[in-house]
Amino acid sequence: MAIKIFIDQGHNPSGPNTGAEGFGLKEQDITYQVGKDLAALLRADERFEVRLSRNTPEERLGTSNATSLAARVRAANAWPADYFVSIHANANTDPAINGTEVYVYRKYTQSYYLAQHILNAVVNIVGTKDNGVRANPSLYVLRRTNMPAVLVELAYLTNAGDAGKLETMQSEFARGIYEGMLSYFGMDQ
């Protein structure tokens, strides 16, 4: 039986719940494309079944931040997915801050170990700084999903080096997440 992966491309293209911006890049555009590339990799592998939170670049979920997040979680829980992967790009007022981190609800859980594999693979493939796996139980998509969930902060839109990678290496970020998942599941490529 295929492993069911729900890919949440963080943020809306317009209206409520739009994402961060930096160096002319918009978080919601990056997350849409990385999620689409990740879905293509997973769909080409018969061991996985995939659904996306946003199926077109223009698709908007919800009418507020709260309803946008709730729609993503509701779709994953209703399917029901086996794993939830939320994709984001980070921002900071300090342009020197850079790197990749993955958030989970709680440490030393299935989510935590999946996050470690994803983080290691992304850093290895893309060459971002390893900022670690961090627990953040306040994040709605981690708190309200009924399955192991991770929130991947690919890199920082507000750092020049990271922004360059986010602009030109979207398929590599997707491959990193995919290879991290394969590693977590103990699967060959």
QUIWO-V539148 format. One record per helix or strand. SS is the DSSP state (2 for helix, 1 for strand). FROM is the first residue (numbers start at 0). LEN is the number of residues. If there is no record, write none. Layout:
# QUIWO-V539148
SS	FROM	LEN
SS	FROM	LEN
This chain:
# QUIWO-V539148
1	2	7
1	20	2
1	24	2
2	26	17
1	47	5
2	64	15
1	82	8
1	99	5
2	109	17
1	129	6
2	139	4
1	147	9
2	159	9
2	169	16
